[in-house]
Amino acid sequence: MREYKGNPVTEEELPDSRETPPRRRGIYLLPNLFTTGGLFAGFYAIVAAMKGLFEPAAVAVFIAMIMDGIDGRIARLTNTQSDFGKEYDSLADMVSFGLAPALVVYVWALSGLGKLGWLAAFIYAAGAALRLARFNTRVGKVDKRYFQGLASPAAAGLIAGMVWVCHDYGLAGKQLAIAALFLTVAAGVLMVSNIHYLSFKDLDLKNKVPFIAVVLVMLIFVFISLSPPVMLFGVFLVYALSGPISALFRLYKKRKLRKIHPSLPPPTEG
């Protein structure tokens, strides 16, 4: 008979000293630090747009995209993934890629259209929220090589790139209100569509690559540095259009194949 915490106990009743100590409560700092940086950039974009500083607002959205791309990779590399981090990242994305682009483009161009303008901005913000919710509920259930619908960071890059390039060329948002309206609504609709976009998640950056790949990366940086707003807007515009174009091409091939083989089921979009 021995004593444990002042009470007599048998050897069998003593706690096992080999038991794993209870895990300390808390959150991982490093990945969430980058998530907070992205959230800060998105919030700053809103504040800058309210002050009429549209170029810094657009740049802040792109900085938020960089932070969003880093935090997940840092978490995986350091084995610091957590449910808290996933939820925090999703909420930060809603601010940086949902609310921020919608409010920036509204203040820049859509506010002069009255109710039509803020409804267009709302369509974009609601599309981003629905896109993020659908993505979170379908993790592990879909092909990682493709996104279902335009990813919210890409949609944000499209809107922020439009604002940045127009401001760089001295074009006022009020002059391009209709074009901005169309692009904003289109981005919101594409986010909730069933159109497939390449995710590039199958790219293996850990293994060795040919020397020419390093040269190509260098040339990409050179081309972007020639005119960052034009190049970035062009990249995200091409990417946004790649989904519908690919879907139409697949639909055309299916219909052509069905003419050759009438017994095949009718083609579907997506």
C-alpha positions in Angstrom: 0.0 0.0 0.0 1.3 3.4 -1.0 0.1 7.0 -0.8 -0.9 9.1 -3.8 -1.9 12.7 -3.2 -2.4 11.9 0.5 -4.6 8.9 -0.1 -3.6 5.2 0.4 -3.7 3.3 -3.0 -2.5 0.0 -4.2 0.2 -0.4 -6.9 -2.4 -1.1 -9.5 -4.2 2.1 -8.7 -1.1 4.3 -9.2 -1.2 6.3 -12.4 1.1 5.1 -15.2 4.1 7.4 -15.3 4.6 6.4 -19.0 1.3 8.1 -20.0 1.6 10.8 -22.5 1.4 14.2 -20.8 -1.7 16.2 -21.7 -1.3 18.4 -24.8 -1.0 22.1 -24.1 -3.8 24.3 -25.4 -2.9 27.0 -27.8 -2.5 27.8 -31.4 0.5 27.6 -33.7 2.1 31.0 -34.2 4.0 30.7 -37.5 1.3 29.8 -40.0 -1.3 32.0 -38.3 1.1 34.9 -38.4 1.0 34.8 -42.2 -2.7 34.4 -42.2 -3.0 37.5 -40.0 -0.7 39.3 -42.4 -3.1 38.5 -45.3 -6.1 39.6 -43.2 -4.3 42.9 -42.4 -3.6 43.4 -46.1 -7.2 42.8 -47.0 -8.4 45.2 -44.3 -5.9 47.8 -45.4 -7.2 47.5 -49.0 -10.7 48.5 -47.8 -9.4 51.4 -45.8 -7.2 52.6 -48.7 -10.1 52.5 -51.1 -12.3 54.5 -48.8 -9.6 57.2 -48.9 -9.4 57.1 -52.7 -6.0 55.3 -52.7 -6.8 52.7 -55.3 -3.3 51.7 -56.3 -2.2 50.8 -52.8 -5.6 49.1 -52.3 -5.1 46.9 -55.3 -1.5 46.1 -54.3 -2.7 45.1 -50.8 -5.0 42.5 -52.3 -2.1 41.0 -54.2 0.0 41.0 -51.0 -2.9 39.1 -49.3 -2.7 36.5 -52.1 1.0 36.0 -51.4 0.3 35.6 -47.7 -2.5 33.2 -48.4 -0.2 31.1 -50.6 2.5 30.9 -47.9 0.6 30.1 -44.7 -0.7 26.7 -45.8 2.7 25.7 -47.1 4.4 26.8 -43.9 1.9 24.8 -41.9 2.5 21.6 -44.0 6.3 22.0 -43.9 6.4 22.6 -40.2 3.6 20.1 -39.4 1.6 22.8 -37.7 -1.8 22.2 -39.4 -4.8 22.6 -37.1 -8.6 23.0 -37.3 -8.2 26.5 -35.9 -5.8 27.4 -38.6 -8.1 26.1 -41.4 -11.1 28.1 -40.0 -9.0 31.2 -39.4 -7.6 31.0 -43.0 -11.1 30.7 -44.4 -12.4 33.7 -42.5 -9.3 35.8 -43.5 -9.9 34.8 -47.2 -13.5 36.0 -47.0 -12.2 39.5 -45.9 -9.2 39.6 -48.3 -10.7 38.0 -51.4 -14.4 38.6 -50.8 -15.2 41.9 -49.1 -12.0 43.8 -50.0 -12.2 43.4 -53.8 -16.0 44.0 -53.7 -15.6 47.3 -51.7 -12.6 48.5 -53.7 -14.3 48.1 -57.0 -17.5 49.6 -55.6 -15.8 52.7 -54.4 -13.7 53.0 -57.5 -16.3 52.5 -60.2 -19.7 51.1 -59.1 -20.8 53.7 -56.6 -22.0 55.9 -59.4 -24.5 53.3 -60.6 -26.7 53.5 -57.6 -28.5 50.3 -56.5 -27.1 48.4 -59.5 -23.6 49.1 -58.4 -23.9 47.9 -54.9 -25.9 44.9 -56.0 -23.1 43.9 -58.3 -20.6 44.2 -55.5 -22.8 42.1 -53.3 -23.0 39.4 -56.0 -19.2 39.2 -56.0 -19.0 39.1 -52.1 -21.8 36.5 -51.9 -20.1 34.4 -54.6 -16.8 34.4 -52.7 -18.6 33.4 -49.5 -20.4 30.5 -51.2 -17.2 29.5 -53.0 -15.3 29.2 -49.8 -18.1 27.4 -48.0 -18.3 24.8 -50.9 -14.6 24.4 -50.9 -14.4 23.8 -47.2 -17.1 21.1 -47.3 -15.7 19.2 -50.2 -12.0 19.0 -49.2 -10.8 15.4 -49.9 -13.9 14.6 -52.0 -12.9 16.2 -55.4 -10.0 15.9 -57.8 -7.1 18.0 -56.4 -6.0 18.8 -59.9 -9.0 21.0 -60.5 -11.0 23.7 -58.7 -14.7 23.7 -59.1 -15.4 27.3 -60.0 -13.0 30.1 -60.1 -10.9 30.3 -56.9 -11.6 33.4 -54.7 -7.9 34.5 -54.8 -8.0 34.4 -58.6 -11.2 36.3 -58.7 -9.7 38.9 -56.3 -6.7 39.2 -58.6 -8.9 39.8 -61.6 -10.8 42.6 -59.9 -7.8 44.2 -58.2 -5.8 43.9 -61.4 -8.5 45.7 -63.3 -8.4 48.6 -60.8 -4.6 48.7 -60.7 -4.1 48.7 -64.5 -6.8 51.3 -65.1 -5.4 53.6 -62.4 -1.9 53.1 -63.8 -3.1 54.4 -67.2 -5.1 57.3 -65.7 -8.5 55.9 -66.4 -11.2 56.9 -63.9 -13.5 54.2 -62.5 -16.6 56.2 -63.3 -15.7 56.1 -67.0 -15.5 52.3 -66.9 -18.4 51.7 -64.6 -20.3 49.4 -67.1 -17.2 47.3 -67.8 -16.4 47.1 -64.1 -20.0 46.0 -63.4 -19.8 43.2 -66.0 -16.4 42.0 -64.8 -17.5 42.0 -61.1 -20.7 40.1 -61.7 -18.9 37.7 -64.1 -16.2 37.0 -61.4 -18.9 36.4 -58.8 -20.8 34.0 -61.0 -17.7 32.1 -62.1 -16.8 31.4 -58.4 -20.1 29.5 -57.8 -20.1 27.8 -61.2 -19.3 24.2 -61.8 -16.7 25.0 -64.4 -13.3 23.3 -63.7 -10.1 25.3 -63.4 -6.6 23.9 -63.1 -5.4 24.1 -59.5 -1.7 23.4 -60.3 -1.6 21.5 -57.0 0.0 18.5 -58.8 3.1 20.5 -59.4 6.0 19.0 -57.4 8.3 21.7 -56.2 10.4 19.5 -54.0 12.1 17.4 -56.7 14.8 18.5 -59.1 13.8 20.3 -62.3 15.7 20.9 -65.6 17.8 23.9 -65.8 15.5 25.5 -68.3 12.7 25.6 -65.7 14.8 28.0 -63.6 15.4 30.1 -66.7 11.7 30.2 -67.4 10.9 31.3 -63.8 13.5 34.1 -64.2 11.9 35.2 -67.4 8.4 35.3 -65.8 9.7 37.6 -63.1 11.3 39.8 -65.8 8.1 40.1 -67.8 6.0 40.9 -64.7 8.5 43.6 -63.6 8.1 45.3 -67.0 4.6 46.4 -66.0 3.2 44.6 -62.9 -0.4 45.8 -63.2 -0.7 44.9 -66.9 1.0 41.5 -66.6 -0.9 40.5 -63.4 -4.3 41.6 -64.8 -3.5 39.7 -68.0 -2.5 36.5 -66.2 -5.7 36.5 -64.1 -7.9 37.4 -67.0 -6.5 34.6 -69.1 -6.9 32.2 -66.2 -10.5 33.3 -65.6 -11.3 32.8 -69.3 -9.5 29.4 -69.5 -12.3 27.7 -67.5 -15.3 28.6 -69.8 -13.2 28.1 -72.9 -12.1 24.7 -71.8 -15.7 23.8 -70.9 -17.0 24.8 -74.3 -14.2 22.9 -76.0 -15.0 19.7 -74.1 -18.7 20.2 -74.8 -17.9 20.6 -78.5 -15.8 17.4 -78.5 -18.6 15.4 -76.8 -21.2 16.6 -79.2 -18.9 15.8 -82.2 -18.3 12.4 -80.7 -22.0 11.8 -80.2 -22.7 12.5 -83.8 -20.3 9.7 -84.7 -21.7 7.4 -82.0 -25.4 8.3 -81.5 -25.8 5.7 -78.7 -23.6 7.8 -76.3 -25.4 9.8 -73.6 -26.0 13.5 -74.2 -23.1 15.9 -73.3 -23.2 18.0 -70.1 -21.4 21.2 -69.3 -18.6 21.6 -66.7 
